[in-house]
Amino acid sequence: MTVESLDCAITSQLRRLALFKQGLASRQQFGAGLSGTRRAIEHLGYVQIDTLSVVERAHHHTLWNRVPGYDPAYLNRLIGEQQIFEYWYHAASYLPVRDYRYALPNMASIRNGENRYYTNVDKRLMKEILARVSAEGPLRVRDLDTGKKGKGNWWNWGPGRRALDKLFMQGDLMVCGRNGMEKAYDLTERCLPEGIDLSVPTVSEYAAYLFDTTLRAHGVFTWKQLLHLKTGKPLRDAMREVLNERIEAGAVRVLGDARAPTAYVDIKALEQAPTIDGALKVLSPFDNAVIHRDRLSSLFEFDYRIECYVAASKRVFGYFCLPILYGDKFVARIDCKAHRADQRFEVLSLHLEDGPLDRDQFFPP
């Protein structure tokens, strides 16, 4: 998808649609408080968890931009109420518990040794951890560490952590709460609500889940986005079938040449012509709206990457430079840092995308 291949009117319409679908058109789209937080996660399909706290951790930052009155404590409450859970989407994420069954194929692949990151794990330690959690209830990593500093301390040497991670990734343990970034684990059977569907989805069902999540949360998308970080010919074939079915049913419109589509769009949502409230928003680098960098570049003409992973000598915009959204355009980037102990917010630099802007454009009278 490239904006050059579409006229200005449809490009602006697609941008507004994409932001509306992301819950960035108005801070009232999902409601407020705890219920608004739950609805936001259910609509988006996932919210990425990240440890970086230069400004605010990604999961809190993403939800704060969409939910009036958002409180970081809501995530623990929603986990306790069995409304959401932690697992892997394309990265560590909070997901709606209604979608738990779609994590089962990945759990099975890890249990069966098909993932190279979870093959060298001590099964004896896995049994030991499970036994302790079963007998003692929710445990943190620090509770599982023996505290011994000798050579025989399995935790200090890494096998214990790998055993815990595999138990989580294969679905035997779930995160039942957090204190900051410190997680507590409990048995999965004690964390899931009664009556939840635990049937393993077929490849076709999984493809439909990915498609529906993308359609609902983005509205306009590319083939590449549908399969973001997902591999395997069976899934590609199943996704092609799902896409063709939705096109034939009139739910999805093809943009560009049908033989080489630039993108696909939710027809019903496009017809609603959503409006944007015009508020200025500073987004997390892991926000759902910007995480697909190719799509961000092609649809919004905004080339962005976070530079904390770039060598200092090669940085252009700064260590933690965040995108600034104004209306339906990304107009600037701000490199900033929160000094919590001093209750001070530091702006290191501000880079405008298209030259100077009048102050009234950012702060209307």
C-alpha positions in Angstrom: 0.0 0.0 0.0 1.4 3.4 -1.0 -0.3 6.7 -0.7 1.1 7.6 -4.1 -1.2 5.0 -5.7 -4.3 6.6 -4.1 -5.8 10.0 -4.5 -5.7 12.5 -1.6 -9.3 12.2 -0.7 -9.3 8.4 -0.2 -5.9 8.6 1.6 -7.3 11.0 4.1 -10.4 8.9 4.5 -8.3 5.8 5.0 -6.2 7.5 7.6 -9.2 8.6 9.6 -10.7 5.1 9.3 -7.4 3.6 10.6 -7.2 5.9 13.6 -10.9 5.4 14.4 -10.5 1.7 14.4 -7.5 2.1 16.7 -9.5 4.1 19.2 -7.5 7.2 18.5 -10.3 9.3 17.0 -11.8 10.1 20.4 -10.9 9.1 24.0 -14.5 8.1 24.6 -14.6 5.3 22.0 -14.3 2.5 24.6 -15.7 4.3 27.6 -13.8 5.1 30.7 -12.2 3.4 33.7 -12.0 -0.4 34.2 -14.7 -1.3 31.7 -13.2 1.0 29.1 -9.8 -0.7 29.6 -11.4 -4.1 29.1 -13.2 -3.0 26.0 -10.1 -1.4 24.5 -8.1 -4.6 24.9 -10.9 -6.7 23.5 -11.3 -4.4 20.5 -7.5 -4.1 19.7 -7.0 -7.8 20.2 -3.8 -7.3 22.2 -1.8 -4.6 24.0 2.0 -5.1 23.9 3.9 -5.4 27.2 7.3 -3.7 27.4 9.8 -3.1 30.1 11.1 0.3 28.9 10.0 3.0 31.3 11.8 6.1 30.0 8.4 7.8 29.8 5.9 5.0 30.6 5.7 1.3 29.9 4.1 0.6 26.6 1.0 -1.2 27.9 0.1 1.7 30.2 1.0 4.3 27.6 -1.1 2.7 24.9 -4.2 2.3 27.1 -3.8 5.8 28.7 -4.2 7.3 25.2 -7.5 5.5 24.6 -9.2 5.3 28.0 -10.2 8.3 30.1 -9.4 7.8 33.8 -7.0 4.8 33.0 -5.2 3.4 36.0 -2.3 1.0 35.8 -3.9 -1.1 38.5 -6.7 -2.0 36.1 -4.6 -4.6 34.4 -4.1 -6.7 37.6 -7.8 -6.3 38.3 -8.8 -7.5 34.9 -6.5 -10.5 35.2 -8.0 -11.2 38.7 -11.5 -11.0 37.2 -10.4 -13.5 34.5 -11.1 -11.0 31.7 -7.6 -10.8 30.2 -4.5 -12.9 30.3 -0.8 -12.6 29.4 0.7 -14.5 26.5 2.5 -14.0 23.2 0.9 -12.3 20.2 3.8 -11.1 18.1 5.4 -10.1 21.4 4.5 -10.4 25.1 1.0 -9.0 25.4 -2.3 -8.6 27.3 -5.0 -10.4 25.4 -8.8 -10.9 25.9 -9.4 -14.2 27.8 -12.1 -15.0 25.2 -9.3 -15.5 22.7 -7.4 -18.0 24.9 -8.0 -20.9 22.7 -6.1 -19.2 19.8 -2.9 -19.4 22.0 -3.2 -23.2 22.2 -1.4 -24.1 18.9 1.6 -22.1 20.0 1.6 -23.7 23.4 1.4 -27.2 21.9 4.3 -26.5 19.6 6.5 -25.5 22.5 5.4 -28.5 24.6 6.3 -30.7 21.6 9.7 -29.2 21.3 9.1 -27.5 17.9 10.4 -24.1 19.1 14.2 -24.0 19.3 14.1 -21.5 22.1 12.5 -23.9 24.6 14.3 -27.2 23.9 17.2 -27.3 26.4 15.1 -27.3 29.5 15.5 -29.4 32.7 12.3 -31.4 33.0 13.1 -32.2 36.7 13.1 -28.5 37.5 9.8 -28.0 35.6 8.2 -30.7 37.8 9.7 -29.1 40.9 8.3 -25.6 40.0 4.9 -27.0 39.2 4.8 -28.9 42.5 5.7 -25.8 44.5 3.1 -23.6 42.8 0.5 -26.4 43.2 1.2 -26.7 46.9 1.9 -23.1 47.8 -0.2 -21.1 45.5 1.0 -18.1 43.3 4.7 -17.6 43.4 7.1 -14.9 42.2 10.5 -15.5 40.6 12.1 -14.5 43.9 10.0 -17.1 45.8 11.4 -19.8 43.5 15.0 -18.8 43.9 16.7 -21.0 46.5 18.9 -18.0 47.6 22.0 -20.2 47.7 25.1 -18.7 46.0 27.0 -22.0 45.5 27.6 -23.8 42.2 24.6 -26.0 42.8 22.1 -23.2 42.8 20.1 -24.1 39.7 18.3 -20.8 39.6 21.4 -18.6 39.5 22.8 -20.6 36.6 19.8 -20.1 34.4 18.1 -23.6 34.1 15.4 -22.6 36.6 14.4 -19.5 34.7 14.2 -21.5 31.4 12.1 -24.1 33.1 9.7 -21.4 34.4 9.5 -19.7 31.0 8.7 -23.0 29.3 6.0 -23.8 31.8 4.4 -20.4 31.0 4.8 -20.6 27.3 3.4 -24.2 27.0 0.4 -23.2 29.1 1.0 -25.0 32.4 1.4 -21.7 34.3 -0.2 -18.3 33.8 0.7 -14.9 35.1 -1.8 -14.1 37.8 -0.6 -10.6 38.6 2.3 -8.1 38.5 4.0 -5.7 40.9 5.6 -3.4 38.3 7.4 -5.8 36.0 7.7 -8.6 38.6 5.3 -11.4 37.7 3.5 -13.9 39.9 2.6 -17.3 38.5 -0.2 -19.8 39.3 -1.5 -23.0 37.7 -3.4 -22.3 34.5 -6.4 -24.3 35.8 -6.8 -21.8 38.7 -6.5 -18.8 36.4 -9.0 -19.6 33.6 -12.8 -19.0 34.0 -15.1 -21.9 34.1 -16.7 -22.9 30.8 -14.0 -21.4 28.6 -13.6 -23.0 25.2 -10.4 -25.0 25.2 -10.8 -26.7 21.8 -7.7 -26.3 19.6 -8.6 -24.2 16.6 -8.0 -25.5 13.1 -5.7 -23.6 10.8 -8.7 -22.1 9.1 -10.2 -21.0 12.4 -6.8 -19.5 13.4 -6.6 -17.6 10.1 -10.1 -16.3 10.6 -9.2 -15.1 14.1 -6.1 -13.2 12.8 -8.1 -11.7 10.0 -11.0 -10.6 12.2 -8.7 -9.1 14.7 -6.9 -7.1 12.0 -10.1 -6.0 10.3 -11.7 -4.9 13.6 -8.6 -3.1 15.0 -7.2 -1.5 11.8 -9.9 -1.3 9.1 -7.4 -0.9 6.3 -4.5 -3.4 6.0 -2.2 -5.2 3.7 -1.6 -8.9 3.1 1.7 -8.6 4.9 0.0 -7.2 8.0 -2.5 -10.1 8.1 0.4 -12.5 8.5 2.7 -10.3 10.6 5.4 -12.5 12.0 3.3 -15.6 11.3 4.9 -18.3 9.1 4.0 -21.6 7.3 2.3 -22.4 4.0 -0.8 -23.9 5.6 -1.6 -20.7 7.4 -0.9 -18.6 4.3 -3.2 -20.8 2.3 -6.0 -20.6 4.9 -5.6 -16.9 5.1 -6.0 -16.6 1.4 -9.2 -18.5 1.6 -10.6 -16.3 4.4 -9.7 -13.1 2.5 -11.3 -14.3 -0.7 -14.5 -15.3 1.2 -14.7 -11.9 2.8 -14.2 -10.1 -0.5 -16.8 -12.3 -2.2 -19.2 -11.6 0.7 -18.8 -7.9 0.1 -17.3 -7.2 3.6 -13.9 -6.2 2.2 -13.0 -3.9 -0.7 -9.8 -4.3 -2.7 -7.7 -1.1 -3.1 -5.7 -0.8 -6.3 -5.3 -3.4 -9.0 -7.2 -6.6 -8.1 -4.3 -8.6 -9.6 -1.8 -6.8 -7.3 -3.8 -5.2 -4.5 -2.2 -2.3 -2.5 -4.5 -2.9 0.5 -7.9 -4.1 1.7 -10.5 -2.1 3.6 -13.5 -2.7 5.8 -16.3 -1.5 3.5 -18.9 -0.8 6.2 -16.5 1.1 8.3 -15.3 3.2 5.3 -18.9 4.1 4.5 -19.3 5.5 8.1 -16.7 8.3 7.3 -15.4 8.6 10.9 -14.2 11.9 12.1 -11.2 12.7 14.3 -11.4 14.9 17.4 -8.1 16.7 16.5 -6.5 16.2 19.9 -2.7 16.0 20.0 -1.4 12.6 21.2 2.1 11.4 22.0 2.2 7.7 21.3 4.3 4.8 22.6 6.8 3.4 20.2 4.9 0.0 20.7 1.4 1.4 20.3 -0.8 -0.8 18.1 -1.2 2.1 15.6 2.5 2.4 14.9 3.9 -1.1 15.5 3.6 -2.1 11.8 6.3 0.3 10.5 5.8 -0.5 6.8 2.1 0.3 7.1 2.8 3.4 9.0 5.2 4.6 6.3 2.9 3.8 3.4 -0.4 5.0 4.8 0.7 8.0 6.9 4.0 8.8 5.1 5.8 8.6 8.4 9.1 6.7 8.6 9.6 5.8 12.2 11.8 3.6 14.4 12.7 3.8 18.1 16.4 4.7 18.4 17.2 3.2 21.9 18.3 0.1 20.0 20.5 2.2 17.6 24.1 3.1 18.4 24.3 6.6 19.9 26.5 7.8 17.0 23.8 6.8 14.5 20.8 8.3 16.2 18.9 11.0 14.3 16.0 11.9 16.6 17.1 10.7 20.1 17.2 7.7 22.4 13.5 7.6 23.2 11.9 9.6 20.4 8.1 9.2 20.3 5.7 10.0 17.5 3.3 12.8 17.8 -0.2 12.4 16.2 -2.2 15.5 15.5 -5.6 15.0 13.7 -4.9 12.4 11.1 -1.2 13.1 10.6 2.0 12.4 12.4 3.4 15.8 12.6 6.5 15.5 14.9 8.7 13.4 17.2 9.7 14.2 20.7 12.7 12.8 22.6 11.8 12.9 26.2 12.3 11.3 29.7 10.3 11.1 32.9 12.2 11.8 36.1 9.8 10.2 38.5 11.7 10.9 41.7 11.8 14.6 40.9 8.3 14.6 39.4 9.8 16.2 36.3 9.3 15.6 32.6 12.2 16.5 30.4 11.9 17.3 26.7 15.3 16.7 25.1 14.3 17.6 21.5 11.3 18.2 19.3 11.5 17.5 15.6 8.7 18.8 13.3 8.0 16.7 10.1 7.1 19.5 7.7 8.8 22.6 9.1 7.4 25.2 11.5 3.8 25.0 12.7 1.8 27.7 14.3 1.3 27.3 18.0 -2.5 27.5 17.5 -2.3 24.3 15.4 -1.1 22.5 18.5 -2.9 24.4 21.2 -6.1 26.0 19.8 -7.4 29.0 21.8 
